[in-house]
Amino acid sequence: MARNDAGGCPTKRCIIVTSQNGYEDKPPPALIFFARDAKGNVSPAGEISGLKTELNIPWAVAMDSHYNVYVADWANAITVYAAGAEGNVAPIRTIAGTKTRLYRPTAIAVDAQGEVYVASSQRNRVDIYAAGANGDVAPIREIRGIKTNLHYTWGIAFDAQSNLYVANEVPNNGSITVYSANAKGDAAPIRTIEGSATKLAGPEGLAVDASGYIYAVSQDNSVSIFAPGANGNEAPVSSFSSGALYNAVGISLDGHDNMYVTDVGSDGPPSIVVFAAGVKGNEGHVLRTISGGKTKFIEPFGIVVR
């Protein structure tokens, strides 16, 4: 399939979002694709859905350097789809089984070497699987233990140096813990963003841009952006709440650092809300919203923009 020039995206796949199943599985669980400039009540440009996909409760999504797409499924599985895959297609790999130790995964990221990092809000740990892992395989490393300060982990992300960032929803108002590349075992964070000045309020979605700025979406529908190297009880360089958000969960950035935030709805319609780059004086400025019956959204959680 041909590629466009929007950061290497496969054609018609610049925005990829997970969508859970509706009443009596209609619509079925899916990965839904939109063009980068999609807005309003627009139909998807494509999707992966159907029995062959093995999707059950798709939660988080990531992409590797070869444009393969990885899905963390709440039903204790990681499914991987080939670049350009579309329709009722089988995954090229599936990580599932008792050896994997997967339990309700809520976050996934792939590092520069292709290793797969998976976190769960139900367990205070991050499991790492080998590049190309397939089947009922054990993690090659894990980050867990008292020193890690992992607490109800949600979003995970990497910076340009392959340091790992984890959004912890609790205790208090939550934290962002940072671990050195290749950390394992009961590893202490190299930095922790935590405290009243941070304005964190149960962070869930997490992203890091090419310059090292850290973006966190919290349960109170706020977005906080921290400077590269932020540590301790440090105030964000930018923070905003938006009436366009009702129940925000995930976040991804495009090449201009515009923010794409998934909203599962609850008190409003499920949507993707696109905000202008937040460290340029445009805090909270909505560029566009993708929402409506044509989108096929059912609780969109995970998102990746390429």
N, C-alpha and C positions, 0 to 999 in steps of 0.2 A: 504494500500500500504506500502511496506517495506521501511524502512528508512536506509540511509547510515550513515557513521560517519563523514560527512563533515558539522559539526555544526548543525546537526538535520535536514538537508534538506530532503524533500521527494525525493525518488529515481527519478533521471533524472531532478531534479529541483533546482540545486544549483545556477543558474543564471536565474532570472525572469525579463523580460523586456516588456514594453508596446510597441505596434506597431500599428500605425494608418492604416486606410484603403487606398487602392490604387485606381487607376482609375476604375470607375464603381464598386467600392467595391471589387476589385480583386487585392490582397488578402483582405479578410475582416479584420476589426479591431480585435486585438488579444492580449492575453498574451502569450509570447513565452518563452519556457524553454530550457536551454542549460546545459550540464554537466559542472562542474567547470573547467575542463581542455580543453574545446572546443576552437578551434582556426581555423582561415582561413575561407574559403567558405564552411561552414558546415551546414547541415540541423538541424533544431531544434530537440531536444529529445522529445518534446511534446508541446502542446499548448491548450489554451482555446479560442475557437472562434465559431461563429455561432449565429443564431437568439436567441436561448434560453439564451445566456449569458448576453443579454442586453447591451453589449459593443457598444458604438457609437464612441467616440473620447477618448480612454483611454490615460491618461496623466501621472499620478504618481501612484506608487505602493508601498505597505508596507505589512509587515507580522506580525502577533501577536505571542504570546508565544506558541499558540497551532497550529501554522503553517497555520492558515487561511490567505488567501490573500485578501487584500483590494485594490481596484482600485478607484482613483479619476478620474472621467470622465468629460471632458470639457463640456459635455451636461448636466451638473447640476445634477449629481448623484454620489453616492458612492455604488459600488457593492462589495459584499463579497463572496468569494468562499471557500468551505471547503478544508481542507488539503487533498492533493491527488487528487483533482478534475482535470479533463482533458476532452477535447473535447467540444462538443456543450452542455454544462451543464448550468442549471439555477443557479443564485446566491442563497446562503442560506439566505442572507439578502440584502435589497436595501434601502438606505437612499435617498429619493427624494421627492420633493413636495415643496409647497410654505412656509410651516412652517420651513423647514430646513435652509432657507436663503442661500443656495448654489448658487454661481454664478461663473462659469468658474473656478472650482478648479484646481490648478496647483501643489499642494503639499499635502502629507498625511503622517501621522505617527501615530503609536499606542503605548501608554505608557504601563508600566508594569501592570497597573490595567485594561487594555483593553479599556481605553477611546481613542476615535478617534479624532485626531487633523487635521484640514483641513484649508489650506490657499489658497488664490487666488491672482494672480498678478493683477487682476482687482479691488481688494478691499483691503484696508489697515487694515486687521483684520485676526484673527485666531479664528475659531469656534471649539468648543469641544463638541463631542457627547458621550452619555453614552455608557459604555460597553454593547454590545448586541443591540444597537439602531437599529431600523428597521422601515421602512415606512416613512410617512410624519411627522417627529418629529423635534421639535425645539432643538437647542443646549442647553446643560446644563450650559455652560459657554461660554464666548467670551472674547477675548483680543482685545480691540479696543479703540481708543481715541488719543488725542494729545500727552499725556505723553508716549505712547507706542513707538513712533518713528518708527512705521511700515510704510514702503514706497515701494509699488510695490513688495509685498512679493512673493518669489519663494520657495526655498527649506526650509524644517524644519527637525529638528533632536533632539534627546534627548541625554544627557550624563547619566552616571551611577547613578547620584543622581536625575534623572528625571527633571533636568532643561531643559527648552525649548530653542533651538537655531533657529533663523530665518534669512534667507538670504534676504536682502532688496536690490533690484537692483538699486534704486535711493534714495536720490538725490546724486549729485556729482558722485563719483565712487561707491556708495553703501556702505552697512554696514552689519555687523552681530550683531543682538541684542539678548541678553540672558535674559530669564525670569525665575523666581523661580518656582519650582514645584507647580502646582495648582494655578498659577497666573490667575487673572480674571479682567475684566473691564478695566478701563484706568490705567493699571499698567505700571509703569516705568521699563525699563530694569535694571537688576542688574549689567550688563556689556554691553558695546557697543564697538565693534571693528570697527574703522572708521578713515580715514585719509590717506594722501599720502604715509606714510610709510608702510601701510598694503598691498599695491599693488593690492587691490581689484579693479576690473574693471567691475562692474555690476554682482555681484555674483548671480548664479542661483542654481546649485547643492550644497548640503551641507551634511556632515556626521561628526560624532564624534566617535572616537575609544574608546576602553575600558579604555585607560589611560587618556582620556580627550583631546587628540589632536583634533583640529578642521580643517576639510578639506573643502575648498570652490573652486568650479569651476566657473570661470568668463566668460563673453561674449567674451573676447579677447583670449579664449582658453588657459588661464593660470590656474594653480592649485596652491593655496596658503595654507600652513599648519601652523596653529598657536598653540602655546604652551597651555597646560591646564591653564585656568584662564586668558588668554590673555584679555587685556582691553585697550581701548583708541587707540591712533595712534601708534600702536605697530607693528613692522616688523614681518613678518612670520619667523618661524624657517627654513622653506624650501619653495621655490617657483620655478616653472618652466613653460615654454611654450613648446609646442611640435608640430612639423610639422605633426605628426600623427593625429592631431585634426583639424577639419574644422569648426564645429559649435557645440561645446560641450554644454551639458545641465545638465545631471544628474551624480551622483556619488554614489557608494556604496563600502563598504570595506569587504574583507574576514577576516578570523580569523588571518591571518598574516599581516593584514593592507595593503595588495596589493589593489590598487585602480582600480575600474572598472568604466570607464567613457563612457556614451552614447554620441554619435555624430549623429545628425540628417542629416548631410551631407551638403547640399547646394552646396558648392564648391568642394565637394568630396563625396564618397560613404557613406551611413549611416553605422555606425559601433559601436562596443563596443571595446574600447582600454583598455588593462590591463597594468597598470604601477606598477613597483616594489614599495614596501613600501617606502614612501618618506622621512622619518626622519632617514634613515639609510645610507645616503650617495649615494642613487641611484636615485637622482632627475631626473625625466623624462625618466628613462630607461623603454622601452616598452618590456613587457614580451611576449605579443601576441596580435593579433587583430582578432576579429570575424567580417567578412564582406563578402558580395557577394550575388549573386542571390539566392542561396540555403537557406540563413538565413531567408528570407521572411520579412526583415526589411522594414518598411515604417515609417520614422521619429520616431525612438526609443527615447522616452523621459525618462520615469521612469525606475529605475532599483533597484533590491534588490538582494543581494548575501547572501546565507546561506549555 
